[in-house]
Amino acid sequence: MSSEKSMGLWIAIITGMLTVLGAAIGSTIKGVGDIRLERAKLDSQLILNALAPQNVEERRASLQFLVQSNLIKDEDTRRGLSQYFEGESPQAPPQLRPFIESGTSRVLTPQSQQVSNNTDVDLFVCGKDKANKRMEQQILELHSSLRDTNHFGASKLKVWDGALYDEVSLAELGDSTTIIVDQEHAESTEVSRLKNIITSIEGLPPVKEIANRGTLTEWRISI
């Protein structure tokens, strides 16, 4: 009996050690993945900033500096950027300007008597994607789908970044299309309709819903 207890104890110890080891390995792998993701985001932002100026030579010089100073870590990205400043006839780097600036809003559906009694919708884009043309197209497609229902009110496009909307972090928003709604208000009944519209648009991330933690709003939902 004592031998059986001893064996059981050793099995429990080994199982516990394997569990701890597995958790440590998983945590390490996740940590490395998170670091790589943040590094890729930083590279993207540096390139977007370099491509913002109107002057072609200024954009070219900025890209050359990023590559030659190794501020861009990915080797394939550096190689791709070199076409804009190496050789006898380097290509002109494109200009990528944000379609909306932080701290501003863009009216998509003006207020009118026709929509005044409907639920208004704020459409947000994360700061890192405010120069992403594909994202702009998806936002306009979403707005068009909302408008065509003749059910929703005025829409505005804004930028979600930490400087203005710190009640929900960008990390929490993650890779999702997030509906933010005041749970106790009547407009919360619109969530299921919004989910159906969002899921019908190709390319948008999966939908999730969270409760508004900021100032209470009347007849307004944020996406």
Residue, then its C-alpha position, 0 to 999 in steps of 0.5 A: m500500500s505504501s508503494e502504491k501511495s509513493m507511486g501515486l505521489w511521483i505521478a502527481i509530481i511528474t504531472g505537475m512538473l510537466t504542466v508547469l513546463g508546458a505553461a512556461i513554454g507556451s508563455t515563452i512562445k506567446g511572448v515571442g509572438d507578441i514581440r514580433l507582432e509589435r515589431a511589425k506594427l512599429d515597422s509599418q508605422l515608421i514606413l507610413n510616416a516616411l511616406a506621408p510627405q508631399n515631396v518625393e525626394e523627402r519620402r525617398a530620403s526617409l525610406q533610405f534612412l530607415v533602411q540604412s540605419n536598420l530601424i526597419k528590422d525585417e530583411d524582406t521589407r528592407r529589400g523591398l524598400s531599397q527599390y525606391f532609392e537604389g540603382e540608376s532610376p529608382q522608383a518614386p515612393p508612393q505617398l500614403r496620407p491618412f484618410i482621416e487624422s487623429g482628433t478629427s471627425r468626418v461626417l458620412t451621413p449628415q443629420s436630417q429630419q429623415v434620420s433624426n429619430n434613428t440610432d446614430v453610429d460612430l465608425f472608428v478606425c484604429g490609429k495604426d490603420k488611418a492610412n490603410k486604403r483597404m480599411e478606408q474602403q471597408i469603412l465606406e462599404l460598412h457605412s453604405s450598408l448601414r445607410d441603405t437599410n434606412h434604419f440608422g441615423a447619422s454616421k461619423l468616422k473617427v480615429w480610435d487612439g489612446a490619446l482620446y479614447d483610453e477607456v478601452s485599449l487598442a490591445e483589448l479591441g484586438d483583431s476584431t470589429t467591436i460594437i460598443v453600446d450602452q447596455e441599458h439604453a434602447e439602442s442596445t436592441e440594434v446590436s443583432r441587426l448591426k452584427n448581421i450587416i457587419t458579417s455580410i462585409e467581406g474582409l472585416p474581422p470577427v464581431k464582438e460586443i462590449a459595454n460602453r465604459g465612457t460617457l453615456t450616450e443617447w441613441r448612438i452606437s460605436i463600431 
